[in-house]
Amino acid sequence: MPRINETYPKEFILLGFANHPWLELPLFIILLITYPMAMMGNIAIILVSRLDPRLHSPMYFFLTNLSFLDMCYTTSIVPQMLFNLGTSIKTISYAGCVVQLYFFSIMGGTECLLLALMSFDRYVAICRPLHYSLIMNQRLCILLVSFVWLGGMTYAFLEATLTLQLPLCGINTLDHLLCEIPVLINTACGEKEANELILSVVCIFMLAIPLCLILSSYASIGRAILKIKSSEGRKKAFGTCSSHLIVVLLFYGPAISMYIQPPSSITRDQPKFMALFYGVVTPTLNPFIYTLRNKDVKGALSRLGRSIIRCK
């Protein structure tokens, strides 16, 4: 890698898909289409959840937080990607890299915990329906969401700060599309085994443990659904849970393959495709997954559309 005469460079060169330049134009077009779709889809979820009184429940309160989080998630990386892919300039300032690193890490860590919290909400709703409104009251929901955001911020400030303290020895080239913790650790020089170990341990708490809790919740939910006598009730319960389970698999699968293993063992193009998947694809698909598989959301969107038409 090229080196400069500074410990910390003023800017980084993001190589992206320099080894596959033919990918840049298709990727630019895909991002140009999917980014507005992600923003509009998540904004629509937030609007209908807030404006329709029928959706004023804990489930849609958590879904609103997920939509807001996904908007921030994609915005932290996609505009920079579009700029680098659409121009000959493939750089990001050191300060911009630091800001992107913190924001991307905060959103990623928060989403891990929020998806686990949403599975707990579904568990209480289906396995403890008579006590649902008592357990998942407004105060508890706000408290749980606050802890989730605080947990994501704590993870980001801990891991990103430790990563930024690693010496780069003048290396100003990142073989990636964005500034991400495993790639920066892999790029750093000197002793970095401690950082790799800390990242693996922290990610076990942020990824593996929440995923185990989600899967155990859905095991209990599955048993409870099978006990429901009404076929309509089983279908409705399965519909709301399957949407969330699909989102969990789309997010956790790539994230675990990227963060659980040591950064030094990651192949060259793996971080790029994984970042595109959990940073762009999943936030874009989330609103459509919840909309297409949820009659309440589809009904609320339809009512909101009719209201807008009447107003016009």
Sine and cosine of phi, psi and omega as CSV:
sin_phi,cos_phi,sin_psi,cos_psi,sin_omega,cos_omega
0.00,0.00,0.58,-0.82,0.05,-1.00
-0.92,0.39,0.57,-0.82,0.00,-1.00
-0.86,-0.51,0.45,-0.89,0.09,-1.00
-0.83,-0.56,0.24,-0.97,-0.10,-0.99
-1.00,0.08,0.71,0.70,0.04,-1.00
-0.63,-0.77,0.61,-0.79,0.05,-1.00
-0.91,0.41,-0.71,0.71,0.05,-1.00
-0.87,-0.49,0.90,-0.44,-0.08,-1.00
-0.94,0.35,0.36,-0.93,0.04,-1.00
-0.96,0.27,-0.43,0.90,0.02,-1.00
-0.46,-0.89,0.33,-0.94,0.06,-1.00
-0.93,-0.37,0.57,-0.82,0.17,-0.99
-1.00,-0.09,0.87,-0.49,0.02,-1.00
-1.00,-0.05,0.95,-0.33,-0.07,-1.00
-0.93,0.36,-0.53,0.85,-0.02,-1.00
0.85,0.53,-0.77,-0.64,0.02,-1.00
-0.98,-0.20,0.77,0.64,0.00,-1.00
-0.88,0.47,-0.49,0.87,0.04,-1.00
-0.98,0.17,-0.20,0.98,0.08,-1.00
-0.72,-0.69,0.94,0.35,-0.09,-1.00
-0.88,0.48,-0.40,0.92,0.00,-1.00
-0.93,0.38,-0.24,0.97,0.01,-1.00
-0.99,0.16,-0.31,0.95,-0.16,-0.99
-0.90,0.43,-0.73,0.68,-0.02,-1.00
-0.91,0.41,-0.76,0.65,0.06,-1.00
-0.85,0.52,-0.64,0.77,0.00,-1.00
-0.92,0.40,-0.63,0.77,0.04,-1.00
-0.87,0.49,-0.70,0.71,-0.02,-1.00
-0.91,0.41,-0.67,0.74,0.00,-1.00
-0.89,0.46,-0.71,0.70,0.01,-1.00
-0.91,0.41,-0.60,0.80,0.01,-1.00
-0.90,0.43,-0.46,0.89,0.02,-1.00
-1.00,0.02,-0.72,0.70,-0.12,-0.99
-0.96,0.30,-0.53,0.85,-0.04,-1.00
-0.89,0.45,-0.77,0.64,0.09,-1.00
-0.88,0.48,-0.59,0.81,0.04,-1.00
-0.89,0.46,-0.69,0.73,0.01,-1.00
-0.89,0.45,-0.68,0.73,-0.02,-1.00
-0.91,0.41,-0.74,0.67,-0.03,-1.00
-0.91,0.41,-0.66,0.75,0.00,-1.00
-0.89,0.45,-0.70,0.71,-0.02,-1.00
-0.95,0.30,-0.57,0.82,0.08,-1.00
-0.90,0.44,-0.64,0.77,0.02,-1.00
-0.89,0.45,-0.66,0.75,0.04,-1.00
-0.88,0.47,-0.69,0.72,-0.01,-1.00
-0.89,0.45,-0.69,0.72,-0.04,-1.00
-0.90,0.44,-0.76,0.65,-0.05,-1.00
-0.92,0.38,-0.54,0.84,0.00,-1.00
-0.93,0.36,-0.53,0.85,-0.02,-1.00
-1.00,0.04,-0.58,0.82,-0.13,-0.99
-1.00,0.02,-0.46,0.89,-0.04,-1.00
-1.00,-0.04,0.90,-0.43,-0.02,-1.00
-0.87,0.50,-0.43,0.90,-0.02,-1.00
-0.94,0.35,-0.29,0.96,-0.02,-1.00
-0.96,-0.26,0.28,0.96,0.04,-1.00
-1.00,0.07,0.96,0.28,0.00,-1.00
-0.67,-0.74,0.28,-0.96,-0.01,-1.00
-0.82,0.57,-0.63,0.78,-0.04,-1.00
-0.85,0.53,-0.71,0.70,-0.04,-1.00
-0.99,0.15,-0.37,0.93,0.15,-0.99
-0.90,0.43,-0.70,0.71,0.05,-1.00
-0.93,0.38,-0.61,0.79,0.02,-1.00
-0.91,0.42,-0.60,0.80,0.07,-1.00
-0.88,0.47,-0.69,0.72,0.05,-1.00
-0.88,0.47,-0.64,0.77,0.03,-1.00
-0.90,0.44,-0.65,0.76,0.00,-1.00
-0.91,0.40,-0.69,0.73,0.05,-1.00
-0.88,0.47,-0.67,0.75,0.00,-1.00
-0.89,0.45,-0.68,0.73,0.00,-1.00
-0.90,0.43,-0.58,0.81,0.07,-1.00
-0.89,0.46,-0.70,0.71,0.03,-1.00
-0.92,0.39,-0.60,0.80,-0.03,-1.00
-0.86,0.50,-0.80,0.60,-0.02,-1.00
-0.93,0.37,-0.60,0.80,-0.02,-1.00
-0.92,0.39,-0.44,0.90,-0.01,-1.00
-0.95,0.32,-0.29,0.96,-0.06,-1.00
-0.78,-0.63,-0.57,0.82,-0.17,-0.99
-0.92,0.40,-0.71,0.71,0.03,-1.00
-0.83,0.55,-0.66,0.75,0.04,-1.00
-0.91,0.42,-0.66,0.75,0.05,-1.00
-0.87,0.49,-0.71,0.70,-0.01,-1.00
-0.88,0.48,-0.65,0.76,0.01,-1.00
-0.90,0.43,-0.72,0.70,-0.03,-1.00
-0.94,0.35,-0.59,0.81,0.01,-1.00
-0.97,0.24,-0.51,0.86,-0.07,-1.00
-1.00,0.03,-0.16,0.99,0.00,-1.00
-0.77,-0.64,0.11,-0.99,0.05,-1.00
-0.99,0.14,-0.12,0.99,0.00,-1.00
-1.00,0.09,0.87,-0.49,-0.05,-1.00
-0.90,-0.44,0.61,0.79,-0.11,-0.99
-0.87,-0.48,0.32,-0.95,0.15,-0.99
-0.63,-0.78,0.69,-0.73,-0.02,-1.00
-0.91,0.41,0.38,-0.93,0.01,-1.00
-0.88,0.48,-0.67,0.74,0.02,-1.00
-0.90,0.44,-0.65,0.76,0.04,-1.00
-0.90,0.44,-0.61,0.79,0.04,-1.00
-0.90,0.44,-0.68,0.74,0.01,-1.00
-0.89,0.45,-0.71,0.70,0.00,-1.00
-0.88,0.47,-0.72,0.70,0.01,-1.00
-0.89,0.46,-0.65,0.76,0.01,-1.00
-0.87,0.49,-0.73,0.69,-0.01,-1.00
-0.92,0.40,-0.74,0.68,-0.05,-1.00
-0.90,0.43,-0.70,0.72,-0.01,-1.00
-0.89,0.45,-0.63,0.77,0.00,-1.00
-0.94,0.34,-0.65,0.76,0.03,-1.00
-0.87,0.49,-0.74,0.67,-0.04,-1.00
-0.91,0.41,-0.65,0.76,0.01,-1.00
-0.91,0.42,-0.73,0.68,0.02,-1.00
-0.90,0.44,-0.64,0.76,0.01,-1.00
-0.91,0.41,-0.64,0.77,-0.01,-1.00
-0.91,0.42,-0.60,0.80,0.06,-1.00
-0.83,0.56,-0.73,0.68,-0.06,-1.00
-0.97,0.25,-0.58,0.82,-0.02,-1.00
-0.92,0.39,-0.63,0.77,0.04,-1.00
-0.90,0.44,-0.59,0.81,0.07,-1.00
-0.92,0.40,-0.65,0.76,0.03,-1.00
-0.90,0.45,-0.63,0.78,0.01,-1.00
-0.91,0.40,-0.56,0.83,0.06,-1.00
-0.93,0.36,-0.57,0.82,0.07,-1.00
-0.90,0.43,-0.64,0.77,0.05,-1.00
-0.87,0.49,-0.68,0.74,0.03,-1.00
-0.92,0.39,-0.58,0.81,0.03,-1.00
-0.88,0.47,-0.73,0.68,-0.01,-1.00
-0.91,0.42,-0.65,0.76,-0.05,-1.00
-0.90,0.44,-0.60,0.80,-0.10,-1.00
-0.99,-0.11,-0.62,0.78,-0.06,-1.00
-1.00,0.02,-0.41,0.91,0.02,-1.00
-0.76,-0.65,0.84,0.55,-0.13,-0.99
-0.89,0.46,-0.56,0.83,-0.04,-1.00
-0.95,0.32,-0.39,0.92,-0.02,-1.00
-0.96,-0.30,0.13,0.99,-0.13,-0.99
-0.87,0.49,-0.79,0.61,-0.05,-1.00
-0.91,0.42,-0.47,0.88,0.02,-1.00
-0.97,0.25,-0.68,0.73,-0.02,-1.00
-0.96,0.29,-0.81,0.59,-0.07,-1.00
-1.00,0.01,0.87,0.50,0.05,-1.00
-0.98,0.20,0.20,-0.98,-0.10,-0.99
-0.87,0.49,-0.65,0.76,-0.02,-1.00
-0.89,0.45,-0.70,0.72,0.00,-1.00
-0.91,0.41,-0.64,0.76,0.00,-1.00
-0.87,0.49,-0.71,0.71,0.02,-1.00
-0.90,0.43,-0.65,0.76,0.01,-1.00
-0.90,0.43,-0.70,0.72,-0.01,-1.00
-0.90,0.43,-0.69,0.73,0.03,-1.00
-0.90,0.43,-0.60,0.80,0.04,-1.00
-0.89,0.45,-0.67,0.74,0.04,-1.00
-0.90,0.43,-0.61,0.80,0.01,-1.00
-0.89,0.45,-0.75,0.66,0.02,-1.00
-0.90,0.43,-0.64,0.77,0.03,-1.00
-0.90,0.43,-0.63,0.77,0.04,-1.00
-0.90,0.44,-0.67,0.74,0.04,-1.00
-0.90,0.44,-0.65,0.76,0.03,-1.00
-0.92,0.38,-0.65,0.76,0.01,-1.00
-0.88,0.47,-0.71,0.70,0.04,-1.00
-0.86,0.51,-0.73,0.68,-0.06,-1.00
-0.90,0.45,-0.73,0.69,-0.05,-1.00
-0.93,0.38,-0.56,0.83,0.04,-1.00
-0.93,0.36,-0.83,0.56,-0.12,-0.99
-0.96,0.29,-0.68,0.74,-0.02,-1.00
-0.92,0.39,-0.63,0.78,0.01,-1.00
-0.90,0.43,-0.68,0.73,0.05,-1.00
-0.90,0.45,-0.61,0.79,0.00,-1.00
-0.92,0.38,-0.66,0.75,-0.03,-1.00
-0.93,0.36,-0.30,0.95,0.03,-1.00
-0.99,0.15,-0.20,0.98,0.04,-1.00
-0.93,0.36,0.66,-0.75,0.02,-1.00
-0.96,0.29,0.67,-0.74,0.04,-1.00
-0.99,-0.14,-0.18,0.98,0.04,-1.00
0.81,0.59,0.58,0.81,0.05,-1.00
0.99,0.12,0.01,1.00,0.01,-1.00
-0.96,0.29,0.82,-0.57,-0.04,-1.00
-0.85,-0.53,0.39,0.92,0.00,-1.00
-0.87,-0.49,0.80,-0.59,0.07,-1.00
-0.91,-0.43,0.82,-0.57,0.02,-1.00
-1.00,0.09,0.93,0.38,-0.08,-1.00
-0.34,-0.94,0.11,-0.99,0.05,-1.00
-1.00,-0.04,-0.25,0.97,-0.07,-1.00
-0.42,-0.91,0.05,-1.00,0.05,-1.00
-1.00,-0.02,0.92,-0.40,-0.04,-1.00
-0.71,-0.70,0.54,-0.84,-0.15,-0.99
-0.83,0.56,-0.80,0.60,-0.04,-1.00
-0.86,0.51,-0.59,0.81,-0.02,-1.00
-0.94,0.33,-0.65,0.76,0.04,-1.00
-0.91,0.41,-0.62,0.78,0.06,-1.00
-0.89,0.45,-0.68,0.73,-0.01,-1.00
-0.91,0.41,-0.52,0.85,-0.02,-1.00
-0.98,0.21,-0.51,0.86,-0.09,-1.00
-0.88,0.48,0.41,-0.91,0.04,-1.00
-0.96,-0.28,0.14,-0.99,0.03,-1.00
0.99,0.13,-0.29,-0.96,-0.04,-1.00
-0.97,0.23,0.88,-0.47,-0.01,-1.00
-0.74,-0.67,0.17,0.99,0.00,-1.00
-0.89,0.46,-0.59,0.81,0.01,-1.00
-0.90,0.44,-0.66,0.75,0.02,-1.00
-0.91,0.41,-0.63,0.78,0.03,-1.00
-0.90,0.44,-0.65,0.76,0.01,-1.00
-0.92,0.40,-0.70,0.71,0.01,-1.00
-0.88,0.47,-0.67,0.74,0.01,-1.00
-0.88,0.48,-0.69,0.72,-0.01,-1.00
-0.90,0.43,-0.68,0.73,-0.02,-1.00
-0.92,0.39,-0.72,0.69,-0.01,-1.00
-0.89,0.46,-0.64,0.77,-0.03,-1.00
-0.95,0.32,-0.39,0.92,0.13,-0.99
-0.90,0.44,-0.65,0.76,0.03,-1.00
-0.95,0.30,-0.54,0.84,-0.07,-1.00
-1.00,0.03,-0.43,0.90,-0.07,-1.00
-0.89,-0.45,-0.83,0.55,-0.13,-0.99
-0.92,0.39,-0.74,0.67,-0.04,-1.00
-0.91,0.40,-0.75,0.67,0.08,-1.00
-0.85,0.52,-0.61,0.79,0.01,-1.00
-0.91,0.42,-0.64,0.77,0.06,-1.00
-0.89,0.46,-0.65,0.76,0.05,-1.00
-0.91,0.43,-0.64,0.77,0.03,-1.00
-0.89,0.45,-0.73,0.68,-0.04,-1.00
-0.91,0.41,-0.62,0.78,0.04,-1.00
-0.93,0.38,-0.60,0.80,0.06,-1.00
-0.88,0.48,-0.68,0.73,-0.04,-1.00
-0.96,0.27,-0.41,0.91,0.12,-0.99
-0.91,0.42,-0.68,0.73,0.05,-1.00
-0.93,0.38,-0.63,0.78,0.02,-1.00
-0.89,0.45,-0.67,0.74,0.01,-1.00
-0.86,0.51,-0.68,0.74,0.03,-1.00
-0.91,0.42,-0.63,0.77,0.00,-1.00
-0.92,0.38,-0.62,0.79,-0.01,-1.00
-0.90,0.43,-0.63,0.78,-0.01,-1.00
-0.91,0.42,-0.39,0.92,0.00,-1.00
-1.00,0.08,-0.20,0.98,0.02,-1.00
-0.94,0.33,0.82,-0.58,-0.08,-1.00
-0.97,0.23,-0.58,0.82,-0.04,-1.00
-0.98,0.22,0.78,-0.63,0.03,-1.00
-0.92,0.40,-0.56,0.83,0.04,-1.00
-0.92,0.39,-0.64,0.76,0.03,-1.00
-0.91,0.41,-0.65,0.76,0.04,-1.00
-0.90,0.44,-0.66,0.75,-0.02,-1.00
-0.90,0.43,-0.67,0.74,-0.01,-1.00
-0.92,0.39,-0.69,0.73,0.01,-1.00
-0.90,0.43,-0.67,0.74,0.01,-1.00
-0.91,0.42,-0.61,0.79,-0.02,-1.00
-0.89,0.45,-0.73,0.68,-0.02,-1.00
-0.93,0.36,-0.58,0.81,-0.03,-1.00
-0.98,0.22,-0.61,0.79,-0.04,-1.00
-0.91,0.42,-0.57,0.82,0.04,-1.00
-0.87,0.49,-0.73,0.68,-0.01,-1.00
-0.92,0.39,-0.62,0.79,-0.02,-1.00
-0.91,0.41,-0.62,0.79,0.05,-1.00
-0.89,0.46,-0.69,0.72,0.02,-1.00
-0.88,0.47,-0.66,0.75,0.02,-1.00
-0.86,0.50,-0.73,0.68,-0.03,-1.00
-0.91,0.41,-0.64,0.77,0.01,-1.00
-0.91,0.41,-0.54,0.84,-0.05,-1.00
-1.00,0.04,-0.76,0.66,-0.14,-0.99
-0.95,0.32,-0.58,0.82,-0.03,-1.00
-0.83,0.56,-0.87,0.49,0.02,-1.00
-0.90,0.44,-0.60,0.80,-0.03,-1.00
-0.90,0.44,-0.66,0.75,0.01,-1.00
-0.91,0.41,-0.67,0.74,-0.01,-1.00
-0.91,0.42,-0.37,0.93,-0.03,-1.00
-1.00,-0.05,-0.63,0.78,-0.20,-0.98
-0.97,-0.24,-0.42,0.91,-0.05,-1.00
-0.97,0.26,-0.63,0.78,-0.01,-1.00
-0.98,0.21,0.43,-0.90,0.01,-1.00
-0.87,0.50,0.66,-0.75,0.00,-1.00
-0.82,0.57,-0.54,0.84,-0.04,-1.00
-0.92,0.39,-0.32,0.95,-0.02,-1.00
-1.00,-0.09,0.01,1.00,-0.03,-1.00
-0.98,0.21,0.72,-0.69,0.02,-1.00
-0.96,0.28,0.20,-0.98,-0.19,-0.98
-0.88,0.47,-0.77,0.64,-0.11,-0.99
-1.00,-0.04,-0.13,0.99,-0.04,-1.00
-0.85,0.53,-0.73,0.68,-0.02,-1.00
-0.86,0.51,-0.55,0.83,-0.05,-1.00
-0.93,0.37,-0.74,0.67,-0.02,-1.00
-0.93,0.36,-0.62,0.79,0.01,-1.00
-0.91,0.41,-0.68,0.73,0.01,-1.00
-0.89,0.45,-0.64,0.76,0.05,-1.00
-0.89,0.45,-0.58,0.82,-0.07,-1.00
-0.95,0.31,-0.84,0.54,-0.07,-1.00
-1.00,0.09,-0.18,0.98,0.03,-1.00
-0.98,-0.17,-0.33,0.94,-0.06,-1.00
-0.79,-0.61,-0.82,0.57,-0.11,-0.99
-0.90,0.44,-0.78,0.62,-0.05,-1.00
-0.88,0.47,-0.75,0.66,0.04,-1.00
-0.88,0.48,-0.46,0.89,0.04,-1.00
-0.96,0.27,-0.62,0.78,-0.05,-1.00
-0.98,0.19,-0.47,0.88,-0.08,-1.00
-0.77,0.63,-0.78,0.62,-0.02,-1.00
-0.87,0.49,-0.60,0.80,-0.03,-1.00
-0.96,0.29,-0.58,0.81,0.05,-1.00
-0.89,0.46,-0.73,0.68,-0.02,-1.00
-0.94,0.34,-0.53,0.85,-0.03,-1.00
-0.96,0.26,-0.74,0.67,-0.09,-1.00
-0.93,0.36,-0.43,0.90,-0.08,-1.00
-0.95,-0.31,0.24,0.97,-0.06,-1.00
-0.71,-0.70,0.93,-0.37,-0.03,-1.00
-0.92,0.40,-0.56,0.83,-0.02,-1.00
-0.89,0.45,-0.70,0.72,0.00,-1.00
-0.93,0.37,-0.67,0.74,0.03,-1.00
-0.88,0.47,-0.66,0.75,0.04,-1.00
-0.90,0.43,-0.65,0.76,0.01,-1.00
-0.91,0.41,-0.65,0.76,0.04,-1.00
-0.90,0.44,-0.64,0.77,0.02,-1.00
-0.90,0.43,-0.69,0.73,0.02,-1.00
-0.91,0.42,-0.63,0.77,0.02,-1.00
-0.91,0.42,-0.65,0.76,0.04,-1.00
-0.89,0.46,-0.68,0.73,0.02,-1.00
-0.91,0.42,-0.60,0.80,0.02,-1.00
-0.90,0.43,-0.65,0.76,0.01,-1.00
-0.91,0.42,-0.66,0.75,0.00,-1.00
-0.90,0.44,-0.68,0.73,0.02,-1.00
-0.89,0.46,-0.65,0.76,0.01,-1.00
-0.89,0.45,-0.65,0.76,0.03,-1.00
-0.91,0.41,0.00,0.00,0.00,0.00
